[in-house]
């Protein structure tokens, strides 16, 4: 899988900083119970929390996680001027997925 879901992003950010839930909750300005809910998927993760975690991951280094690096760079492609590039990337990913499912099936 090329993308991480919300709980995986939070978990990876916590691991990169070597923090437990309580320590991480203080860093994010959330309660420990709220971080627990994010990690278990009991509630949606706000965009600002997810972006903060992605920035933590980026600042901590990637260590051979090319899919995370790709995701971080793709997240920076915002605005109307990046629309053609986002569309081209999506078309390439879709073509790759079709090729893989044809190969696997």
C-alpha positions as a printed NumPy array, in Angstrom:
array([[  0.   ,   0.   ,   0.   ],
       [  1.381,   3.357,  -0.987],
       [ -0.529,   5.567,   1.427],
       [ -0.858,   5.633,   5.171],
       [ -4.193,   6.01 ,   6.867],
       [ -4.684,   8.608,   9.61 ],
       [ -3.87 ,   6.371,  12.581],
       [ -0.713,   5.136,  10.816],
       [  0.427,   8.725,  10.251],
       [ -0.016,   9.547,  13.94 ],
       [  1.686,   6.319,  15.009],
       [  4.656,   6.963,  12.712],
       [  5.016,  10.542,  13.972],
       [  4.982,   9.275,  17.57 ],
       [  7.62 ,   6.652,  16.737],
       [  9.834,   9.176,  14.927],
       [  9.863,  11.321,  18.063],
       [  9.986,   8.309,  20.42 ],
       [  7.04 ,   9.672,  22.418],
       [  4.22 ,   7.89 ,  24.165],
       [  0.586,   8.947,  23.761],
       [  0.646,  11.289,  26.747],
       [  3.815,  13.059,  25.606],
       [  2.538,  13.281,  22.05 ],
       [ -0.805,  14.661,  23.207],
       [  0.987,  17.496,  25.002],
       [  2.976,  18.28 ,  21.853],
       [ -0.229,  18.456,  19.783],
       [ -2.253,  20.254,  22.437],
       [ -4.774,  17.413,  22.628],
       [ -5.78 ,  15.098,  25.446],
       [ -4.24 ,  11.641,  25.699],
       [ -7.711,  10.136,  25.299],
       [ -8.189,  12.075,  22.039],
       [ -4.883,  10.725,  20.674],
       [ -6.038,   7.232,  21.653],
       [ -9.29 ,   7.764,  19.737],
       [ -7.34 ,   8.898,  16.674],
       [ -5.071,   5.846,  16.871],
       [ -7.937,   3.376,  17.188],
       [ -9.967,   5.026,  14.431],
       [-12.836,   5.835,  16.805],
       [-13.01 ,   9.378,  15.463],
       [-11.874,  11.331,  12.453],
       [ -8.507,  13.037,  12.598],
       [ -8.698,  16.764,  11.874],
       [ -6.693,  17.939,   8.885],
       [ -4.48 ,  20.206,  10.978],
       [ -3.473,  17.275,  13.222],
       [ -2.697,  15.095,  10.226],
       [ -0.629,  17.844,   8.592],
       [  1.248,  18.449,  11.847],
       [  2.069,  14.731,  12.054],
       [  3.225,  14.7  ,   8.426],
       [  5.514,  17.64 ,   9.176],
       [  6.917,  15.789,  12.184],
       [  7.635,  12.784,   9.986],
       [  9.291,  14.98 ,   7.36 ],
       [ 11.417,  16.807,   9.926],
       [ 12.497,  13.548,  11.568],
       [ 13.759,  12.04 ,   8.311],
       [ 12.383,   9.375,   6.029],
       [ 14.775,   6.391,   6.306],
       [ 14.002,   4.49 ,   3.092],
       [ 10.225,   5.059,   3.297],
       [  9.908,   6.302,  -0.296],
       [  6.115,   6.114,  -0.243],
       [  6.021,   8.524,   2.69 ],
       [  8.353,  10.922,   0.911],
       [  6.108,  10.78 ,  -2.168],
       [  3.039,  11.472,  -0.053],
       [  4.705,  14.416,   1.688],
       [  5.707,  15.949,  -1.63 ],
       [  2.245,  15.351,  -3.092],
       [  0.663,  17.129,  -0.122],
       [  2.624,  20.244,  -1.042],
       [  1.025,  20.33 ,  -4.511],
       [ -1.795,  22.65 ,  -3.583],
       [ -3.481,  25.39 ,  -5.532],
       [ -4.712,  25.778,  -9.049],
       [ -1.214,  26.001, -10.551],
       [ -0.449,  22.439,  -9.36 ],
       [ -3.664,  20.929, -10.726],
       [ -2.084,  19.573, -13.961],
       [  0.719,  17.923, -12.014],
       [ -1.709,  16.386,  -9.505],
       [ -3.822,  15.068, -12.375],
       [ -0.758,  13.59 , -14.122],
       [  0.403,  11.905, -10.906],
       [ -3.046,  10.44 , -10.333],
       [ -3.189,   9.128, -13.896],
       [  0.24 ,   7.503, -13.479],
       [ -0.783,   5.877, -10.191],
       [ -4.049,   4.629, -11.707],
       [ -2.194,   3.198, -14.715],
       [  0.267,   1.456, -12.4  ],
       [ -2.57 ,  -0.006, -10.327],
       [ -4.307,  -1.281, -13.464],
       [ -1.071,  -2.855, -14.66 ],
       [ -0.561,  -4.531, -11.272],
       [ -4.113,  -5.889, -11.102],
       [ -3.833,  -7.209, -14.66 ],
       [ -0.494,  -8.819, -13.748],
       [ -1.873, -10.278, -10.482],
       [ -5.226, -11.375, -11.888]])
